[in-house]
Amino acid sequence: MALLPTVMVLVDISGYTRFITYRTISLIHAEQIITELLESVLDQAEFPLQLNKLEGDAAFLFAVVPPEAERTAVLRDVLAQVEAFFAVFARRREQLGHDVERCRCDACQGVLDLRLKAFIHPGEVLFKQVHGLEELAGEDVILLHRLLKNRVGLDEYILMSKEVATAALCDRRADWGRPHHESYDVGTVTLHLAPPPGTMLPPLPPSTFLSRLRLRLRFMTRLLRKLWSRRRPNYRHLPAAEVSFGSFVAEAKEMHRHP
């Protein structure tokens, strides 16, 4: 075990509300769509920022502050990477929207409603091995996850600790974001709320038959995994429901009867 100064990041995808039609198909498609979006974001991350684990519709990343490194520089680096996540997320979301536009399930019809939120908090983190996996623990890890429940009231934003904002404000406009306060059982936490950057990336290639086929195969792979695996990922923003092959087949037949 080791206690190390660390900058932690949570990225969270939300936007799905409830699935009314083709519920089983919607759940399968929603989980895969969220996975596709998270993977596009994670592909953007560079050292020292690295993935610890996926948490359903969220991903937990961290960057250890080396002894020889300037803490402020690491904070700025992590924030810059997080800001870049939003453009990548938006571009992949647009491409997925084209790939699934022919599917009438609620998940595929609602792809463009998905939004990204990011939370950044530095602190002292305990690194330990549990069954061969690296676990991050400590009060600061708990606080970061509590930031998911907040009173921000926006669809897309970056919520960061005051220390992160202070490190960044020296090369930002004075009106970049605003202070924000949340109350938890540990007391009032002073934070900084910033909008996602408006940088746009060049559009991805248009949807093709091959890209749609690959996505359909991943949908089917996820269905088979859910049917045979006992592990159930925790998706905070998706309704909890058991998936059966029978319900999937029945909904697929119904969908084809009413194109």
Helices and strands as residue ranges (DSSP letters): E 2-14, H 23-42, E 50-54, E 58-64, H 71-99, H 106-109, G 111-113, E 115-130, E 133-137, H 139-146, E 157-161, H 162-169, E 178-184, E 187-194, H 209-228, H 245-257
